Every structure is written in structure tokens, then in C-alpha cells.
Amino acid sequence: MSKHRLDWQLKQLCFAHKEGSYATQHDRQAMLELIGKELREAGYKKMTPSSLKPKHVEFLVKTWKGNELSPGTIKNRLSAVRWWAAKVGKPAIIPRTNKELGVDERGRVATESKGKALSDEMLKKVSNEYVSASLRLQEAFGLRKEESIKIFPNASKRGVLCITKSKGGRARTLEIRTNKQKAALDNAQRVAGGGALIPPSLNYVEQLNIFKGVTSAAGICNVHGFRHFYAQERYKSIMGSEASINGGAKRSEMSPNDKTLSDAARMLISQELGHGRIDVIAAYLGS
């Protein structure tokens, strides 16, 4: 591969500035390599990271909108471009807000459920026992993908799941309430032995790549849906009724007492998911 190709140079920029979690670094690198390829194929063949200009940003946004990418996806890619601009000393070439670029803000209130249960049929197609164990923990406890891979299952005891490798470094514990949760943890402890759900010969990034390959081959996409499923099932178990995203009452339709109970349930679920803010949970449960 030519070292003059922009996507290669952006990859090197990521290697030189390893910021954020492994997952953040991996996703940023993937997005920037894709962006570099888009620019190169559009005719900017002699472009280097330091030659980034407003016209390139405008071209990218126009292309993404023309390809009907969601506002959320465009925002994520713009975050990567802003990181790139900052690293080459040009943060001012990109408007501070996405609105100035004509990108709609991503709505926080879900209008359609993204919840997805993990079926036995899905698991039968998963060829790697480490990946299978991670998937089971994601659905049973609402873990993030990174958490489900980095977790040390045998650190959990006395009826709680301990999560130490979490986004932002916020450790948390989750009560083991159901037989499904106990079975998922027992399985993870067996597979992991005394370590994380990463084979001893691999590091996190290597196992993450295996995870993506194995789930893709099994036809399992958007594993974040298991996290949504957990939130919705947890709400139902607390309230005795469905969340509004699944046909239950909206907050505006509830009595004052039910609003109080619903708010308490939403805050608890937010904490269990590792967020801590009640407004975030509307993306999982609806209004």
C-alpha cells in the first residue's frame, strides 16, 4: 500500500495519538480510514492530513447526506474529522456545531424499539465460546460490547456482577436477579477461568476483531439491541407494564403517582446501564 495514500496516513495519525478507550480508538481509526478513502476516490489524491480544508468537510457532509446516512452516523463521523483537524492544528476549519453544517440533531427519544433478544438459534451459529459468553452477558445484564469482553467474570461473587472495565472508568455492580443472569455468569466464569473474556494469547483489540467477525458470520448485527432489550425487560419487571416504546403508557399519560414510580425505574435502569442520567434512558424506552 502506498504511504502517500490519505487513508494510510490517517491510520498513522491514530497510531501517534492513542486517546480514549480501545473501542474508541478502534472506531475512530475505522471511520478516518473510510473518510480518507472517500476523499481519495473523489479526486483528492495528493491530499495529506495537514491539508484538510473546509471544502473537504463540506464535500464529506454533502456526500453523507446524499447517501442518506442517519444524523447520528454523520455526527459520529464529524467527531472523527474534528479530532483529525485538532491533531493537525486546524480545529477552526470545522464549524463548532453540526447545525451550522446542516446536520440535524440526533433525537434522544426513541420512537421505535431497537430491543433484540438473543435466541438459542442465534447462539448455535456463534463459533467462538468467548464471543458466545460475551453475547449472553450483554443480553442478561445490558452490558456494553466492550464491557462484555473486558469483564473478569470470576471477580463477581455474593449475588452481584462486578464491572470494573467500563466507559469512563465508572465501575458498577449489578444484582443477579434471574436464572438467565446466573446461567450467563456461570458460563462466562467457566470460559474465562481466572481472566477476562479474552483468550490468554490475545489482546482486547484482537478479540474485538474476532467478535465482529464471528457475529457477522452468524448473522448477528447491531448487538447494541441486546442492551435495549435488557432495559425494556427490566422496566417491565419493575413496573409490571410495558415501556411506552412497546405500547405502554407515556409519561404524559400517567397519574402523578405512576410518573414518580416510572421516573424511579428509569433512573435505576440508567444507573444499571452505566449512564446515571434519566434523560438518556428515553433512547431505550421511549417517552
N, C-alpha and C positions, 0 to 999 in steps of 0.2 A: 504493500500500500504506500502510495506517495506521501512523504512527510509534508508536502505542501497542501494537501487536502484539508479544507477547513474543519471537517468533522474529526479528523485525526488530531488537529491542533487543539480543538476544544476538549477532546479527551485528555490531552496532556495538561490543559489548564485545570481540569478537575483533579488530576493526579497531584498537581502542585498545590492545590488548595483543598485539602480534605476537611470539610466543615460539615457539622451535623452528624446524625446517626448514619450507620452503614446503609440503611434503606434510603435515607435522604440523598446520600452521595450517589448511590446506585441509580435512583430515579432521575436525579439532576443530570448525571452523565448520559443516560439514555436519551433524555429529552434534548440535550445540547448536541449530541451526535446526530440525532434526527434533524434538528434545526440546521446544523451545518450542511447536511446532505441536501436539504430543501433549497438552501441558498446557493449551493454549488450547482445543483441541477437547474436552477433558474438563471444561470449565466454568470453568477458572481464567483468565477473560477479562481481569480487571483486574490480573493479576499482573505484576510488574516483576522484573528480575534481582535487585534488592536485597531482594525479599520472599520469596526462597527459604526454605522451611521443611522440617523433617524429614518432614512429611506429604506434601510433593511428591515427595521422594526415595522414600518408601515406596510411593506411588502408581505411580511410574515402574517400580520394580523389580517390583511385582506385575503391572503391565501387560506388561512384557517377558517375565516368566516365563510369563504366561498365553498369550502369543503364541509360546511355545516357542522363544525365541531361545537360542542356544548360550551357555554360561557365558562363553566368550571374548568374544562380542559384547557381552554385558551388562557385563563388566569394562571393555571399551573405552569404553562409554557412561558408566559410572560415573566413569571417569577424567576425562571431559569435564565431568561435573557437579561433581567435586571441584575442577577448575580454575575453573569458574564460581563456586563457593562461596568459593574463596580470593580471587578478584578482587573480590568484594563484601564481603570482610571477615567471612565466616561459615564458615570451614573446619571448625569444631567441630560443625556440624549434621549432618555425614555421618560415620558410624562409620569408624574408621581401617582396618578390614579388611572385605573383601567377605563373609567368613564370617558376620560379625555381621548382614549383610543377607540371609543365607540363600542366597548365591550360591556355588555350588561352584567350587573352584579349577580352572583350566584345566590339563588333563593335559599334561605335556611329552613323553610317549612316544606316538608315533603308532601307531595300530592298523590304519589303513587308508591306503593310498598316495594322496597328493594330486598325484603326479607327472603331468605332462601334456606330451606332445611337441608341438612346433609343426610342423604339416604344411604341405605346399605348398598344399593345398586351403584351409587357413585363410588363408595369406598372400595368395592370389588375391583374397580378399574384403576385404583391407585397402586402402583407397583412398588412404592418405597415405603417401608414401615415408619420411618421417621416423618415423612410427609403426611402419612395417614394419621399418625398420632397428633401432629400439629393441627390438622383439619378438625379432628374430633374435639380438641380443646377450644378451637375458635368457636365452634357452634355451641358447645356446652357452657362456656364461660364468657363468650363475647370478646375474646382476645383479639388484638390486632395481629396481623400476619407476623410482623417482626417479633412480637411478644411470644407468640406460639412456637417460634423456632428457637429463640434465645432462652426460653424458660428452663429452669432446673427443677424438674418435677419432684425430685426427692427432697427438695427443700420445704415442700408442703407437708404439714402434719397437723394433727389435732383438729381435723374437720375444716381446714381452710386451705385455699390455694394461694401460694405466695408468688407475687410477680415483682421481681426486682429490676429486670431489664425492660423498662417502659419508656414511652415517649416523654421526653423532657426530664427523664431520670426520676419520675414520681413513682415510687414503689407503692404497692397496694396489696391488700388481701381480699379474697372473696370466699364467703361461706360456701361450703359444699352442701347443697340442699337436696339434690335429686340423685336417683340411682344412675341416671345418664352421666352426671358430672363425676360421680365416684368411679364409674366404669372407665370414663375417658382419662381420668387421672391415674388410675391403676395401670391402664395400658401404657400411658406415657412414662410412668415410672419404670415399667418393665423394659421398654425400648431404650430409654435414656441411660439406664444404670445410674451411675453417680454424677453424670454430666448433664449438659443441655440436650435439646432435641436436634443435635448436630453430630454426625458421626465423628469420632475422635480424630480421624485423618483429614477432616475438612475444617475450613473456617466458615464464618457466617455468610459471607458473600457467595462462596461456592455452594453452600447448602441452599441459599436463596435461589440461585440459578437452577439448581436441581428441582426445588419446589415448583418453580414456574414451569419448567419443562414437564414434570410429572403431572401436574394439574392440567396443563394444556392438553397433554396426550390423553388424559382421562375425560376430556370434555368439560372440565370444571373451570368456569371463568367467573371473574368478579367474586372472589372469596370474601370480600367485604360484606356480601349479602348474608353470610352466616352471622356476622356481628349484628346486623339489622334484625335478623330472625331472633337472636337472643334477647335484644331489647324489647321486641314486641311480645314475645312469650313471657318475659319477666314482668312486663306491665300487666298482662292478663292474669298472671298468677297472684299479683298484689291486689289488683282492683276487682278481679272477678268478672271483667268485661274487656272487650277488645279495645285497642287503641284506635283513635279516630282514623288512622291510615288504613285500618282494616274494617272500617264501618262502624266503629264505636262513636260515642258522643264526643263532639268537640268541646273544648273548654268553655266556649261561649254559650254552649247549650246546657251546661251543668249547673246544679244548685251550688250555693256558696260552700256547703259542706263537702260536696263532691269535688269542687275545684281545689279545696285545701288538700284533700286526700290525693288527688291526681298530681298536684304540684309536688307533694312529698314523694310520691312514687317516681316521678320524673327526675327529681333531684337525686334520689338514691340510685337509679339506673345510670344517670350521668356519671356519678362517682364510681360505680362498678365498671363502667366502660373506660374510666381513666380520664374523664373530661373535667368534671367538677363544676360545670356551669349548666343551669337548667335550660337556657335557650338553645344549646347545641342539640338537645335531645329531640327537638321538633323535626330534625332531619331524619330521624329514625321512626318517630311515632306519629308525625303529623301535628296539626294544631290542637 
